[in-house]
Amino acid sequence: MAAVPTEPSLPPPCELRFDSGRLCLDLVATAHPEERLTSTDRLRAWLVGAGLVPDPAARPACTSAWLASFLELRGHIGQLVRGELAGRPAPAALERVNLLARAAPPAPRAVRAADGSLVRSLHAEPGCPALLAAVARDVVDLLTDPAVRGCLRQCEGDNCPIIYLDTSRGRRRRWCSSEVCGNRERVARHRRRAAALARA
């Protein structure tokens, strides 16, 4: 049986992370450690990976204007969230996020899959304002819920700016990802111990 060909325009999933605990924080994370939303294809892949477009076969036809709008929103969300953590209000960013949140987000619907189960779909192909609104509403919900906002954490990894929700038992999560920053810290700790033993 022949393998199903993959679309070359879709970036490898490992290049995009969805482990921050919130849609809006996953968007902010696309700026680290390097720019990950470098094209409209990458933006489409992020929209699918984030669940904003539930059917990968129905990826919206993004334009360069879409990409610019998502990058702008990402900057405002980063300012707002980091401002909350540091006690520094960001009124201009808040005003822009509130404006984008006013649009109606994509309308979901349940449809039958081939196996008979219900799966999430959208009533129509979403436009850029609707998708921006979904992300903007997510950050509004995040920052206006004191319990959830209290779970915001800055990664303790060396030079890692990623912010995530700590929903671990005991609220003891230290890194954005145990496999990424956590592993780097463990390797660095091992090297320090080895160096100390070599000097002894």
C-alpha positions in Angstrom: 0.0 0.0 0.0 1.5 3.3 -1.1 2.2 5.9 1.6 0.1 9.0 1.6 2.2 12.0 0.5 2.6 14.9 2.8 2.3 18.5 1.9 5.8 20.0 1.6 4.5 23.4 2.7 3.5 22.2 6.1 6.4 22.7 8.6 7.4 19.7 10.8 5.2 19.7 14.0 8.2 19.6 16.2 9.0 23.2 15.2 5.8 24.4 16.9 5.1 24.0 20.6 1.7 23.8 22.3 2.6 23.1 25.9 2.1 26.4 27.7 -1.4 25.6 28.8 -3.2 28.4 26.9 -3.8 29.3 23.3 -2.6 32.9 23.8 0.6 31.8 25.5 1.3 29.2 22.8 1.2 32.1 20.3 3.7 34.1 22.4 6.0 31.1 22.5 6.3 31.1 18.7 8.9 33.9 19.1 11.4 31.7 21.0 14.2 30.6 20.6 13.8 32.0 17.1 11.0 33.3 15.0 8.7 30.3 14.1 6.0 32.1 12.2 8.2 33.0 9.3 5.6 32.4 6.5 1.9 32.1 5.9 2.4 28.3 5.7 3.8 28.3 9.2 0.9 30.4 10.4 -1.5 27.9 8.9 0.3 25.1 10.6 0.1 26.9 13.9 -3.6 27.6 13.5 -4.2 23.9 13.0 -1.9 22.8 15.8 -3.6 25.2 18.2 -7.0 23.8 17.3 -8.3 27.0 15.9 -8.9 25.2 12.6 -10.0 21.7 13.6 -9.7 20.1 10.2 -6.2 20.2 8.8 -7.6 19.7 5.3 -9.4 23.0 5.6 -6.5 25.3 6.5 -7.5 28.8 5.7 -5.9 30.8 2.9 -3.7 33.0 5.0 -2.1 36.1 3.4 0.9 38.2 4.5 -1.6 40.6 6.1 -2.8 37.7 8.3 0.7 37.0 9.4 1.4 40.6 10.2 -1.8 40.8 12.3 -0.9 37.6 14.3 2.6 38.9 14.9 1.2 42.2 16.1 -1.3 40.4 18.4 1.5 38.2 19.7 3.5 41.3 20.7 0.5 42.8 22.6 -0.2 39.6 24.4 3.5 39.3 25.4 3.4 42.9 26.8 0.2 42.2 28.7 1.2 38.9 30.3 4.7 40.0 31.2 3.3 43.2 32.5 1.0 41.3 34.8 3.8 39.2 36.1 6.0 42.2 36.7 3.3 44.6 37.9 3.7 46.9 34.9 0.4 47.7 33.2 0.5 47.9 29.4 -2.5 50.1 28.5 -1.9 50.4 24.8 -1.6 46.6 24.4 -4.7 46.1 26.5 -6.7 48.5 24.4 -5.7 46.7 21.2 -6.4 43.2 22.6 -9.8 44.4 23.8 -10.6 45.8 20.3 -9.6 42.5 18.6 -11.7 40.5 21.1 -14.9 42.3 20.0 -15.1 40.4 16.8 -17.1 37.1 16.7 -14.8 34.0 16.9 -15.2 31.1 14.5 -18.6 29.4 15.0 -18.1 25.7 15.8 -20.3 22.8 15.0 -20.3 19.0 15.6 -20.2 16.7 12.6 -20.2 13.0 12.1 -16.8 11.4 11.3 -16.5 8.3 9.1 -16.5 6.1 12.2 -19.8 7.7 13.4 -18.3 9.7 16.3 -18.9 13.5 16.6 -15.9 15.7 15.8 -15.5 19.5 16.0 -15.7 21.5 12.8 -16.5 25.1 11.8 -19.6 26.4 10.1 -17.5 28.2 7.5 -13.9 28.9 6.7 -12.8 31.4 9.3 -11.5 34.9 8.4 -8.6 36.6 10.0 -10.7 38.8 12.4 -12.5 35.7 13.8 -9.3 33.9 14.4 -7.6 36.9 16.0 -10.7 37.3 18.2 -10.4 33.7 19.5 -6.8 34.4 20.6 -7.6 37.8 22.0 -10.6 36.4 24.0 -8.3 33.7 25.4 -5.9 36.3 26.8 -8.8 38.3 28.2 -10.2 35.2 29.9 -6.7 34.4 31.2 -6.0 37.7 32.7 -9.4 38.3 34.2 -9.6 35.0 36.1 -7.6 35.5 39.3 -7.2 31.7 40.0 -5.9 31.1 36.5 -3.8 34.2 36.4 -2.2 33.1 39.6 -0.8 30.0 37.8 1.2 32.1 35.4 4.9 31.3 35.6 8.1 32.5 33.8 10.3 29.6 32.8 13.4 29.2 35.0 15.5 28.0 32.1 18.6 29.9 31.2 17.6 32.9 29.0 14.1 31.4 28.3 11.4 34.0 28.1 8.5 31.5 27.8 5.5 32.0 30.1 3.2 29.0 30.9 0.4 28.0 33.2 1.6 25.9 36.2 -1.2 23.4 36.7 1.1 20.8 38.3 0.4 19.2 41.7 1.8 21.5 44.3 2.5 24.2 41.7 6.2 23.1 41.5 6.7 23.2 37.7 9.9 25.2 37.0 10.3 25.0 33.2 8.3 25.6 30.1 9.1 22.0 29.1 10.8 19.3 31.1 12.2 17.9 27.8 13.6 21.3 26.6 14.6 23.6 29.4 14.4 21.0 32.1 16.7 18.7 30.2 19.2 21.5 29.6 19.2 22.3 33.3 19.8 18.6 34.2 22.7 18.4 31.7 24.2 21.6 33.0 23.9 20.3 36.6 25.6 17.1 35.6 28.5 19.0 34.0 29.0 21.2 37.0 29.2 18.1 39.3 31.6 16.4 36.9 33.8 19.5 36.8 33.8 19.7 40.6 34.8 16.1 40.9 37.6 16.5 38.3 39.0 19.5 40.4 38.8 17.6 43.7 
